[in-house]
Amino acid sequence: MTSLQQLKLTEDSAAPFVDSYLLYLLAAASHALSSQFHTEVKAQGVKVQTWRVLACLIDRPGLMLTELAQFVLLEQSHLTKIIDQLQISGLVDKQHDTTDRRKIKIYITDRGRELVAPLITTAKSHEREATEVLTRAEEKNLKAILHKLIRQQRQARRRSDPKEGRQLEPIGTRSEREA
């Protein structure tokens, strides 16, 4: 089937392309749900990127920069600058790995915890409001599906590029990962 024939099939379908295109739907949902919360983060005087780093490190202390970059959705080179700024501000600390001094691990400081703790409470509240249209089972299922998609993409990326580094710890709860 030619590209033109495939496009014709799309045009003949009931819904416009973007209304049923998964990547658009994920991006649109993320944008719609994140925008309001990001406004609240900024109102507290915190940059969104700072929020992401600190929120990640509070539950995953000692991540290496490459691992942290994947979680906070930033290029490692950009994240390095952010981490340096956060260290100067006293929000994170960098420590050499005890088994390999070339590796640097990132830790949140007490000051970083104090800054991010109220934002985590706000984030949880925002998530409850955003998902109130879903049943608990639907919310759990949605998260499990998203974890599955993320895991599959990470595995595909590692297979195609062995330089991607060590495997990150699984995301989500065990039941979500097994779904």
N, C-alpha and C positions, 0 to 999 in steps of 0.2 A: 504494500500500500504506500502510495506517495505521501509526502508531507502535505500536499494540497488536499488529498483525499481525507487524510486524518483531520485536517483543519475543518473540512466540510462536515465531518461527523460531529466535531465539537460544536459547530454552529447549529447543527440540527438538534442537539441535545436540549433538554428542558431548561437547564440553568446556564447562565453565562459562564464562560471558562473560569474566571477568577472566583466565582461563587462556589465552585466545587474543587478548586485547586488547593491541595493540602498545604503547600508552602505559603501560599497567600493567606490562607485561613490561620495558620500558626502565627505568621507575622502580624496579621491584623489583630488577632486576639492578644498577642503579647503587647502590641502598641497600645491598644485600648485599655488593657488592664494595668500596664506599667505606668502610663502617663500620669494618672492621678497620684499613684504612690510616689513616683519620682518628684512630683511637685511637693509632696509632704516631706520627703527627704531633704530637698533643697531648702524648704522653709526652716528646717532645723539647722541650716548652715553646713550641711554635709553634701559633698559631691556624690553623685550616683556611683561613680567608680570606686570611691572610698567606701561607700556602703557595701558594694558587692564584695570587695576584698575583705573587709572586717567581718561581714556576715558569714563568709566562707570560712575564715580562719577561726571563728569562735568554736566551730564544731570539728574543724580539721587542722589542729595546730601542727606546725612543722612541715607544711607542704613545701616542696621545692618550687621554684619559680615556674618551671614548665607545667607542673601540675596545676598550680594556682591559675595560670593563664587560661587553661582549658575551662576551669570552673567559672571564672569571671568574664569569659568571652572577650578577651583582649589579646592582641599580639604581645609576645613576650618582651619585645623591645620597648613597647609603650608601657607595659606593666612595670618594667624595671625602674622607669622614671617615677612612676606613682609610688612604688614601694620605697624608693629613696626619700621622697617627700613625706611619706607616712612615718618613716623612721625618724626623720628630722623633727616631725611633730610629736614624736613619742607614742604613736599609735601602734606601731609594729616594731619588731626586733628581728634582725637577721643573725643567724648563728650557723657556724660551719658544722656540717655533719660529723659525728664522732668517728665514723668508719671511713669516710672519704672527705678530706678537707676541701676538695674542689667543689663539693656540693654545698649549697647554702639553703638552709631551711628558714621559712618565714613563720613567725609567731606573733599573735596579737598580744599587746601589753594590757595591763590593768586599765590604763587610760583608754585604750581602744575598746575594751569591753564596756566601760562606763558609757562611752559614746554610742556604741551600737546597740546596747541592751534595750533602750526604749524604742529604737527603730525596729527591732525584731518584734516587739509587742505590737507596734503599729502595722508591721507587715502581716502578722498573723491575723489581726483584725481586718485589714484590707482584703486578705485572701478569703476570710469568712464571708465578708460582704459580697465579694466578686463571685463566689461559688454558691451563694444562697439559692440560686435557681436550680442547682443540682441536688439530687439525693446524695446521701453519704456514699452509697454504692457507686453512683455515677462519678463522683469526685475521685474516689479511690481507683476506679477503672480508668479514668482519664489520666491520672498520674502514672498508673502502671503502663499504659500504652505509650505515654511520652517517654518514660524511662526506657522502655523497650526500643523505641525509635532512636533515642540518643545512644544507647549501648550499641545498637547495630551499626550506626554511623561511625562511632569511635573504632569499632572492630574493623570495619571496612577501610577506614583511614590508616589504621596500623598495618593492615595487610598490604595496602598499596604504597605505604611509606614507612619502612622499618625504622626510620630515624625518629618516629613519633614518641619514642621513649617508653618507659615502663607503663604497664597497665594501671589505670587509676582504680581506686577502690570502687566497688559498685555503688550506684546511687539508688536511693530509695530504700524502703524496708525489704526484707527478704521476700515477703508475699508479693510485693509490687514487682520485684525483679523476676520472680518465677511465673508471673502472669503471661 
